[in-house]
Amino acid sequence: MNTFYNNATEITILLFLIITFLQSGFDKITDWNGNISWLKEHFSATPFKNIVPLLVGIILVTEIVAGILCSVGIYQMLTSGGRTIAFNGAILSAITLLMLLFGQRIAKDYEGAKTIAVYFIPTIILLFLLQVHK
């Protein structure tokens, strides 16, 4: 139990990322056509307009892998005290958020970009904490 308390901040942010990315991935899987339809409209005036399904597929994979890495990272922290998998999950989470941010900026959806920045802040804090306490 001390391991949990000693890593409560990291574990809490990892849980935040797990919920964020696994729910988002699940939503994309269960409503693929709805997401693609909405995003084709969203990116209709951008260079991405003809490759929306490919880009959504890439985002889906990175979200699911990030969520899984964060989940396994918590397990690793609690069982062995290791932080490598959690760190890799946090890195992939940051990369995924940067891809999403880039898309929102290209689409000139500045409110959407602001929302992604809100998710990016705890992710960067997590990276810092996992790096400092290696």
C-alpha positions as CSV (number, residue, x, y, z in Angstrom):
1,M,0.0,0.0,0.0
2,N,3.0,2.3,0.6
3,T,3.8,2.0,-3.1
4,F,0.4,3.5,-4.0
5,Y,0.8,6.3,-1.5
6,N,4.3,7.1,-2.7
7,N,3.1,7.2,-6.3
8,A,-0.5,8.6,-5.8
9,T,0.0,11.6,-8.1
10,E,1.5,9.6,-10.9
11,I,-1.1,6.8,-10.6
12,T,-4.0,9.4,-10.5
13,I,-2.7,11.1,-13.7
14,L,-2.2,7.7,-15.3
15,L,-5.8,6.8,-14.5
16,F,-6.9,10.1,-16.0
17,L,-5.1,9.2,-19.2
18,I,-6.5,5.7,-19.2
19,I,-10.1,7.0,-18.9
20,T,-9.4,9.6,-21.5
21,F,-7.9,7.5,-24.2
22,L,-9.7,4.1,-23.7
23,Q,-13.1,5.9,-23.6
24,S,-12.1,7.9,-26.7
25,G,-10.9,4.8,-28.5
26,F,-14.0,2.8,-27.5
27,D,-16.2,5.7,-28.8
28,K,-14.4,5.6,-32.2
29,I,-14.8,1.8,-32.5
30,T,-18.5,1.8,-31.5
31,D,-19.4,4.8,-33.6
32,W,-16.9,4.7,-36.4
33,N,-19.2,6.0,-39.1
34,G,-20.6,8.8,-37.0
35,N,-17.1,10.0,-36.1
36,I,-15.8,9.8,-39.6
37,S,-18.8,11.7,-40.9
38,W,-18.4,14.5,-38.4
39,L,-14.6,14.7,-38.9
40,K,-14.9,14.7,-42.7
41,E,-17.0,17.8,-42.3
42,H,-14.7,19.2,-39.6
43,F,-11.7,18.9,-41.9
44,S,-13.4,19.6,-45.2
45,A,-11.5,22.8,-45.8
46,T,-8.1,21.3,-44.9
47,P,-5.4,19.3,-46.6
48,F,-6.6,16.3,-44.5
49,K,-10.1,16.2,-46.1
50,N,-9.3,13.1,-48.3
51,I,-7.5,11.1,-45.6
52,V,-9.8,11.5,-42.6
53,P,-10.4,7.7,-42.1
54,L,-6.7,6.9,-42.2
55,L,-5.9,9.7,-39.7
56,V,-8.7,8.6,-37.3
57,G,-7.4,5.0,-37.5
58,I,-3.9,6.3,-36.5
59,I,-5.3,8.3,-33.6
60,L,-7.4,5.3,-32.6
61,V,-4.4,3.0,-32.4
62,T,-2.3,5.5,-30.5
63,E,-5.1,6.2,-28.0
64,I,-5.7,2.5,-27.4
65,V,-1.9,1.7,-27.1
66,A,-1.4,4.7,-24.8
67,G,-4.3,3.6,-22.6
68,I,-3.0,0.1,-22.4
69,L,0.6,1.3,-21.6
70,C,-0.7,3.5,-18.8
71,S,-2.7,0.6,-17.4
72,V,0.2,-1.8,-17.5
73,G,2.4,1.1,-16.1
74,I,0.2,1.3,-13.0
75,Y,0.5,-2.4,-12.6
76,Q,4.3,-2.3,-12.9
77,M,4.5,0.6,-10.4
78,L,2.5,-1.2,-7.9
79,T,4.1,-4.6,-8.3
80,S,7.8,-3.9,-8.9
81,G,8.1,-0.1,-8.4
82,G,9.2,0.2,-12.1
83,R,8.2,3.2,-14.0
84,T,9.4,2.5,-17.6
85,I,6.0,1.4,-19.0
86,A,4.2,4.2,-17.4
87,F,6.7,6.7,-18.8
88,N,6.3,5.2,-22.3
89,G,2.5,5.5,-21.9
90,A,2.9,9.1,-20.9
91,I,5.1,9.8,-23.9
92,L,2.6,8.2,-26.3
93,S,-0.2,10.1,-24.6
94,A,1.7,13.4,-25.2
95,I,2.4,12.5,-28.8
96,T,-1.3,11.6,-29.3
97,L,-2.4,14.9,-27.8
98,L,0.0,16.8,-30.0
99,M,-1.4,15.0,-33.1
100,L,-4.9,16.0,-32.0
101,L,-3.8,19.6,-31.3
102,F,-2.2,19.8,-34.7
103,G,-5.4,18.6,-36.3
104,Q,-7.5,21.2,-34.4
105,R,-5.2,24.0,-35.4
106,I,-5.2,22.9,-39.0
107,A,-9.0,22.9,-38.9
108,K,-8.9,26.3,-37.2
109,D,-10.9,24.9,-34.3
110,Y,-9.2,27.1,-31.7
111,E,-11.7,26.2,-28.9
112,G,-11.0,22.5,-29.6
113,A,-7.3,23.2,-29.5
114,K,-7.7,24.9,-26.1
115,T,-9.5,21.8,-24.8
116,I,-6.6,19.6,-25.8
117,A,-4.2,21.9,-24.0
118,V,-6.1,21.2,-20.8
119,Y,-5.4,17.4,-21.3
120,F,-1.8,18.2,-22.2
121,I,-0.9,19.9,-19.0
122,P,-1.3,16.9,-16.6
123,T,0.4,14.7,-19.2
124,I,3.5,16.9,-19.1
125,I,3.4,17.0,-15.3
126,L,3.2,13.2,-15.4
127,L,6.2,13.0,-17.7
128,F,8.2,15.3,-15.4
129,L,7.3,13.2,-12.3
130,L,8.1,9.9,-13.9
131,Q,11.5,11.3,-15.2
132,V,12.5,12.9,-11.9
133,H,11.8,9.8,-9.8
134,K,13.4,7.2,-12.0
